[in-house]
Amino acid sequence: MEIVLLEDVKALGKKGQIVKVNDGYARNFILPKKLGIEATPKALNDLKLQKANAQRIEDQKLSEAKELAEKLSKLSVTVSMKAGEGGKAFGSVSGKEISKAITEQLQMDIDKKKFLMPEPLKTFGTHEVPIKLHKDVTAKLAVKVVEA
């Protein structure tokens, strides 16, 4: 019996593959656990449509991420930080503070986990902070750290 796998099955194949298995294995294991469906012409056609829809959605997300990256590269946010003796920075600015500043100043919602900062900003001035918007798109945002 030919089966279209809906999930990865160890020692059998990956999701979306068409595999030939014994009838008993298919009826007693693959089909009841919903790991696959029988490879009928209708099922194959449905699978092609699902793949096409998934590809179209992924392309749309990529274009939206590129658009947002272009917009962010032209913008900047200002974050204030306390200063200690002699104008030295007291504390640091992390992704959480930058995310909050973006929400307040630019009315955009960007998750703090998307910031690719190896360590928090500890100096005054303008810094370029990379933001991972999509697996293929990374934007750079100018962050001005000023004395409070």
N, C-alpha and C positions, 0 to 999 in steps of 0.2 A: 504494500500500500504506500502511496506517495503522500507525504505530509509537508505542509508549510509550517515551519517553526515560528511560534509567536514569542518565544523566549530562547535564550541560549541554553542548550542542553549539553551537559558534559559528555564527551566522547561521541556526540552525534552531530552537532552543528551549531551554527550561530543563528540569531534571530533573522527571519526573512528567507532563509535557505529552504530549498525543496530537497527533502531527503526520502530515500526509500527504506522502509522498515517493515518488519514482520507484522501481519495483521493483529496478532495477539498483543504485541508490544504497543501498537497504536491504540487498540481498543481498551486495554487495561491500564496503561500508564500515561501515554501522551495526551490523548483526548480527555480523559476524566480530570486530569490536573491542569487542563487548558494550556498546555505547553505548545500545542500546535493544532491545526485544523486540516481536514482532508483537502488534498490539492485538486479541487474541482475547477473547471474553467471560471465559474463565478467567483470563487475564492481568490484565484490568481488575479482576476480583473480588479476585485476589491483591493487587493494588496498593492497593485500598481497605482490605483487612485490614492490610497493612503500615502504612499511614498511621494507622489506628485504634490499632494497637499502639504506634507511635512517640508518638502523642499521649498515650496512657495512661501510658507510661513518663515522658514529660516532665512530666505532671501530678504523678506520684508524686515525682519529683525536686524539683519546686517545693514540694510540701507538706513533704517532709523538710527542705528548706532553711529554710522558714519556722519549722518546729519547732525546729531547731537554733539559729536566730537568736534565738528567744524564750528559749531556754535560756541562750545565751551572754550575753544582755543582763542576766541576773540574777547572772552570775558575774564573778569577777575573778581575775587572776593577779598574782603579785609577782615582780619581776625586780630583782636587786641589781646595783649599778654602783659602781665605785670612785669615791672622792671625792678631789679634790686639795686644795690649800691653801684655807683659809677655807670649806670645805664646798662648793666648786664641783664640779660633775660632771666626772669625768675619763673621756672617751670618750662612747659613745652606745649606745642600745639599738635594734637593728634588728628587722626581721620574723623573722629567723632565731632570735634569742634569745627573742622572744615565742613563736614556734612551739614551741621546745624547752620553755619554761616551761609552755605549755598541755599538752604531752604528759606532762610530769612531774607537774604539779599536778592537772590535770583528767582525765587519761587519755583525751584526745581527740587525734585526728591531723588537724591543719589545716596545709595547705601554706603555706610562707612567701610564696609568690607571690600568695596571696589577700588579703594585707594591703594596704590602700590608704593607705599612709603616704607623704606627699610627701617627708618626710625623717625620719631616725632621731630618736628621743626623746633630748634632751640635757639635760633638767632632772629634778630629783627631784619626786615628787608623783604624783598620779593623773591619768592621761590616758585619753581615750576613743579607741580605735583602731578604725576601720571595717574590716570583713572582708567581702569579696565572696564569698558562698556560692553564688550563682546569678545569672544575668543580671538577674533582677528582685528579688533579695533581698540586702540589705546589713545585717549585724549590727554592733552596737557592743559592744566588750569593754572593760571597765575594766582598765587596766594600772597597777599601783602600782610606781613606780620608787623603790627605797629604797637607802640608803647601805650599801655592803658592809663 
